[in-house]
Every structure is written in C-alpha cells, then in structure tokens.
Amino acid sequence: MPLIQLKSLLLFLRTLFAVFRNAFIILVSLGLFGDTMTELLYMDDSYLKEFNARVARVTDDGIVLDKTVFYLQGGGQPSDTGKIIKYNKEFEVEKVKKVDGNVIHFLKGEWKDSIKEGDEVKGVINWERRYKLMRMHTAAHVLSSVFNKKAGALITGNQLDFEKSRFDFNLEDFDREKILSFVDEVNRLLAEGHEVSISYLPRDDALKDPELVKLASVLPPAVKELRIVTIGSIDRQCDGGTHVKNTKEVGRVVVLKMENKGKNNRRLYFGLEPPAEQAVEKPTL
C-alpha cells in the first residue's frame, strides 16, 4: 500500500476511534447503560449543592436514591463525594457509580442499621471539590476545541481531577512551543467570559447537524435525546458532565507537564489557577 494511502487509512481509523470513544463517554456520563430509577438533578443545574430524596433500594455497598445531585463517575470525571443525612446522623459518601443499572451511593462506616428502603434523607455534596471539577471540565472542552481547530488534533483520552488533569491527543509534531501557544489561546478565550449553556436536542435533529451527526449516528437507538453543552462560539458537543456558567469562572490553564507517548501520541498534564476576579461562585459546604 502506498505511504499516502496508509497515512489516510490511519487518520480515518483514529477519527473513527475518537468518535466511538466519545459515544462511550457520553453513554456513561448520561447514565445510559441500563435503566435507572434515579433522576440525575445535576444534568440541568450543576450548581445544586444539596437535595432531599427517598431511598429506593439498599445494596451491600450503599444506597440507591430516587433522585440525586451527586455526579456519578464517568466520562473522565470523578464522582462527587459528600454526605447523606438522616435524622441529624451523617454518613459519608465516598463515591457514586452505576452498577447493574443502579446509581449506587457508596457509604463508609456503619450505616446499614440506620438507613432502610423508603427512608427520607438529605444529600449534601462536597461543593469545593465539585466546583473545581466543574472548572476543570469546562477547561478541558476549550482545550479540546482549540487543539482540534489549530492542528486537527483528536482527543484520545482524558482524566479530570480537582488538582491535576490529563489530556491525551494525536498530534504529528511534538512541538512544545506550539502546544504552549495553543494553551495561551485557550487562556485568552477563557478570560473573554463566554457563557456556558445546557440544552437538549432530539436524536433526529442531531443526525442533521454537521457538528453532531458523526456522534449521533453511532449512539444506540435507545438514546432519543442528546444533552448539548455549548461554550459561546468556542465549542458545542454532547456531554453529560458538570460545567461552570461562564468561562471566566475557570481561571487560567497552567501546563504542568508534557509527554511524548510515541508516534503522534501526546499527553498534557494541566492545572488551574483561580480566576483573577473574585466575583465568582464561592464554594460552600
């Protein structure tokens, strides 16, 4: 096979992999693997910090609620932590995951004699941790958009955390100065103060949208509606994660480390400096 055809084939395969990877991430983050009895309140409002709910099921590891503000682990974003309160007794939530169709709030310590199916409880998330992850997630979307528009880079992996996040992408030349210039562009866009909005789009409409058709076409038929995160004129994509309302809340992206992971595979570790303006959402517990 001629070299130019081989390169074209590899590019096609990388693109296809990125599309299927993004579809998988969305299914997980939207909680769409199997039916769930839990309403995910954060999908419409990432700034909710506490809620009242009913215990729908008790498992060996934790409890399933009829609704929750706790983000469940998926899409490269860690789950929320926090506490469940019943009659002034507090139980620590160490993680939230979907297991066999159930959104389970994993509880630490002795709780099984205190919480039963049908109980009314209150949930409170660790807001400081959540807000950092919201800032990280919005930053990751802007990074992805800028790297793709400037160099055609495709995202091949990511892992968000509240202090340091990882960003994997395909880029032919491992040019540190060029990568740093992309990050400078990201910071310029963040500082401009673009609004971040959440909307929902029927699957049939997404199939007609040039920006979304590739992803919409590989999602299973059960997905009738897509959650769309739009960051001003910068980025628009399907996503199930939590985000800030305005890019000014993100602060400044700081490159911590760059790695060359082999042929066309690059890795960027980044953190965030707090916004220069203090008139942003103040973390409270």
N, C-alpha and C positions, 0 to 999 in steps of 0.2 A: 504494500500500500504506500503511495507517495506520501512524503512527510507532511505536505499541506493538508491532505485528506485526513491523516492521522490526527493532526492538531485540531481540525474541525470536529472530528469524532469525539476527542477528549473534551473539548469545550461543550459539546452537546450533552455528554454524559454528566459533566459537572453541573450543568444547568438543570438537568433532569433530577439529579440527586438533591440539589438545593430546593427544588420545588416540592419533592416528596418529603424532604426533611421538614420544611416549613409547614406542610399539611399535617404531619405528625405532631409537631409542636402545638399547632392550633387545636387539634383534637384533644390533646392532653390538657392544655390550659383552659379550654372551654368546658372541660369535664364531660366530654362526649364519648368516652369509651364505656359503653353500657349505660343503662338508665340510672338516674339518680333521683332520690327523693328530697335532695337538699337544694333549696333556692340559693344561688350564689349572689348575694347582695352587692358585693364589690364590683360586679360586672357593670353596674350602672352608676356607682358612686364609689370611687377609690378613697374618698375622704371619710367614710364612715369608720368610727373607732370602736363603737360598742353596739350591742343589739340584744334583743330578747328572743328566745327561741324555745321550742319544745323538743325534748329528747325523743327521737323517732325510733332509735334502736340502740342497744348496748352490745358491744362486742368484747372480746377478750382484751383488746388493746386500748379501747376508748369508746367514744360515743358518736352516733350519727344524729345530726340535728335536722329539723325541718327547714331551717334557713341558717345562713352563716355569713359573717363578714371576713372570716379567716380565708386568706388566699391559699388554695391547695397547691402543693408542689407540682410544678410542670412548666414546660416551655422555657427552661433555663432559669426560671425564677424560683428561689426557695420559698417554702411555705411560710406563712406568718406564725408567730408564737404569741403567747398571751395567757389568758386565764379564763376559766369557766367559774361562775359564781352561783351558788345555790344556798339560800338562807344564810348569807354572810360567810359561808365557808368557801374558800377559794381553792381551785385545783389548777395546776399549771398545765398548759397546752404546749407540748414540746415540738409538735409538728402536725401537719394536716396532709393526708394523702388519700387518693382514691384507690380503694381496694375492692375488687369484685363488684364494681358499680356503686359502692358506698363511699361517701366522703367522710372519712374517719378522723376525728379529733383525738389524737393520741395524748393520753393524760399520764402524768407522772405521779408517783406516790400511791397512797392508799385512798382509793376513790370508789371502789366497786360496791361497798356497803352504803354509800351515800347518794349515788345517782342511779335512778331507775328509769325505765321506759315510761314516757308520759310526763316526766317532771318538767316544770318550767324553770329555765335557767337564764342567766345573763352571760354574754361573752364580751370580753374586752381584749383587743389586740395590743401588742407592743407597738405603739404608734411610732416611736422614734425609729425603730428598726424598719417598719413598713415604709415610712416616708423616705428613708434612704434608698430603699429598693425601688420605690416609685421613680425617684430621681435617676437612679441607675438605668432603669428600663427605658425611660424616655431618651436618655443619653445614647443608649445602645441603638435605638431606632434612627436617631440622627446620624450616628456614626455609620450605620449600615447604608443609609441613603447617600451620604457624601462619598463614601468609598466606592459605591456602585456607580454613581454618576461621574465621578472623576476618573475612575480607572476600570470600570466594568467588573469590579471585584464582587464575587459571590460569597455570601456568608455560609460557612461550612460547620460552624459550631459556636456555642456561647454558653457561659455560665455566669449568672449575675450573683453578686454578693453585696452586702451592705458596706464593706470597706474596699474590696478589690474585685473587679470583674474581668472575665476573659472573653476575648473576641477573636474567633478564627475565621480566616478568609483566604480566598485564592487571589494571588497577585503575582504576575510573571517576574517582575523585578523586585528584589528585596532592597529597596532604596529607602533608607531610614529618613533622609531629608524630605523625600516625597511624602512618606507616611506622616511625618510631623506636620507638613504643610496641610494635609487633609484634616488633621486634628485641629489646626489653627482655624480652618474653615468651619469646622463643627462648633468651636467655641464662639466664633463670630455669629453664627446662626442662633445659637442658644441665647446669646446676650440680646438679640433683637426682640425677644419676647413674643414668640409665636404661640397662638392659642392651640391647645390640645383638646380635641373633641372625640366623643364616642358616638357612634351611630350603628344602625343595623341595616343590612342590605339583603333582600331576598336572593336566594341562590341563582334564580333565573336571571336577575338583573346583573349579578356578579359575572355570569358567563358572557355577558355582552360588554363588560367593562375591560378595556385593554390592559389596565393595571392589575386586574384581579383574575382574569379568565384562566391563566395557567394554573393558579392555585385552586380556584373554584372547581375546575374540571377534574381534579384528582381527589377531591373530598368525596366521601361516601354519600349516596343519595339521602341518607338519614339526616344529613346536615341541610336543613331547609333555609337557614338564615345565617349570615356571617356578621360577626362583630368587627367593625372597622374603626381603627384608630387613625385619626388624621392630625398631623402636626403642621399647621399652617399650610404653606405651599411646599414644604420640605419633603414630607413623607406621608404615604397613605397605604396601609396594609391591614390584613386580617390579623387579629391578635386577641388573646384572652387575658392579658396581664393588667397590672395596675400602673397608672401613669399620673404625673402631675397635670395641672390645668394649664400651665404656661411654661415655656422653655426657660424663662428667667429663674424659675424655681430650681432648676437643675444645678446651676453653678457652672464651674469650669472643669472640663475634662483634663486630667493630668496623666500623661503616659508614664507608667511605672516600669515597663519592660517590653522589649520587642524580641521575638524569636523567629528564626528561620527554621521551619519544621520539615524542610525538604522541598522537592520540586513544586514550585508555585504555592506551597502551603505556608502561610504566615500566621503568627499569633501575637496579639497585642493584649497586654495587661494594663488596665487603667483604673484610676480612682477619680474622686470628685472633690474639688474644693467647694466650700459653701458659697452661695450667692453673695455678691458684694452688697446687694440690697438686703436689708433685714426684714422688709415688709413682705415676708412670705409666710406660708403656713407654719405655725410654731408647733413643734412636736409636744404633745402632752400625753400623759398616761392615764 
